[in-house]
Amino acid sequence: MSIYIAVIFAYLLVLTGFNFYRARRVKSQDDFQVAGRSLKWQVMVFTLICTWIGSGTFISGAEFASKAGFSALWLAAGAWVGIILIYFLAAKIHTFGQYTVGDVLEVRYGPAARLFGAVALILSFISIVSYQFVAGGFILNVITDGRISEATGTFIAAAFVILFTAVGGMVAIAYTDLPNGIIIVLACLLAVPFVVAAAGGPAAAKEALEPGYFAVVNSQFGAHPWLKAIGYFLSTLFLLMGVQSMYQKFYSAKSARDAKKAVAWWTLGTIFVETVVVVIAVFAFSKLQGQIDLSVPKAGGKVVLMAAKQLVPVPIGVLLLGAACAVVISTGMNYLLSPSTTLMRDIYQRFLKRDADPRKMVALQKVLVVVVGLLAFLLATQLKSVLEMSFFAYTIYGVAITPALIAALTWRRATRAGGLISIIAGTVVSVLFFILSKILPASKVPDGDPWGIPLIYPALAASLLGLVLGSLLTPRPKPEEIEKFFPRA
């Protein structure tokens, strides 16, 4: 057994013991879903970083950078802008202090909005969890030089994520994210100078790669490169601004001040990590491109993993591979807890059993964590591309939930009809265009986009039009209906 796999499995076993220890503190629904609303900003910073930095960064982001170079930062930049915008809402979100985004949607738009929002969230988050499992299998396969197959690795990753989440909920997630977040930031910081040096520096990398790798928008971005680049930007922007995993962290904060301070540091941490991963991927690809066949699905996604084994000293390589595993586990846990919380809070507790016993609620949610995890695992066994699935998952959530959610917090004129139409229209158009991308002739779907139009544009247009027109064509909400969001002086 190589030192890489030995250290990583040892770390996973330590996390297992730590999670079982922390799980003893879970006594109530508050503990399981929002960590007893006790997280200080120092803990929140790293758990927010781990909420966002997942296989979408280390695998699909690296795959994207291997094919498109620094243009891959368009995918990350949407998140950076989203975080900055969320900074101004963090305190307000914490003050509202519920459990899910469905709580916000129902107070503002009614029970139907909560229900349809739950459907969109579950579809999106099961997709996100599934490709975390796939990425975990991919990482273990590369680390072990094929001794662990991708299928077996996917099963191992799924088992750890489901176990950790079911045992401790948000308590386990937040305090697992603390060491994982430190490892991720430290690994990126230490690895990048060695990778750049191994590639011969910027001049050698430019000579080895096509000019498009250093362009603002690479011509490989589909039929309409600028349209595609901005589409990536918008999909991550709208996902981040409404993602329930993040809102649960805000609800978990000890105070509104802790929530807001954590977001400020989260902004810096996310910009740093995502930029460094792209830098590592581009420079590593310039050195290792002869070993990577980009025509093979997911091949580009292994460039950071190969860099960890070939271009940096062993201790840093172990740390970088550990960071790759850490993001899979942390992000998988975050996105697995959210749909189970939605099922419990937005469907079971809201529509079936309002007076459920809190301890029984925790037990039932643990069962649901396992059920949702198994569904994600089944989807993972059918998955072909992490990048494709991540773009779909980002889009369906970002267009179905985020416009109505942000309007609920910031636009007094938004009405029940507008919010509900927005959620339904965004979901339906996202699913419709995704199906079209699979059934239309290949000539009609350049780069996976029906007629060359990225999914985000028709779906977001339908959602925003539904929100604005539905609100303006119906009576404005009464002051008492929006007082929770806009208190009267």
Buried (B, 14 or more C-beta within 10 A) or exposed (E): EBEBBEBBBEBBEEBBEBBBEBBEBBEEBBBBBBBBBBBEBEBBBBBBBBBBBBBBBBBBBBBBBBBBBBBBBBBBBBBBBBBEBBBEBBBBBBBBBBBBBBBBBBBBBBBBBBBBBBBBBBBBBBBBBBBBBBBBBBBBBBBBEEEBEBEBBBBBBBBBBBBBBBBBBBBBBBBBBBBBBBBBBBBBBBBBEBBBEBBBEEEBBBEBBEEBBBBEBBEBBBBBBEBBBBBBBBBBBBBBBBBBBBBBBBBBBBBBEBBBBBBBBBBEBBBBBBBBBBBBBBBBBBBBBEEBEEEEBBBBBBBBBBBBBBBBEEEBBBBBBBBBBBBBBBBBBBBBBBBBBBBBBBBBBBEEEEEBEEEEBBEBBBEBBBBBBEBBBEBBBEBEBBBBBBBBBBBBBBBBBBBBBBBBBBBEEBBBBBBBBBBBBBBBBBBBBBEBBEEEEEEEBBBBBBEBBBBBBBBBBBBBBBBBBBBEEBEEBEEEBBEEBEEEE
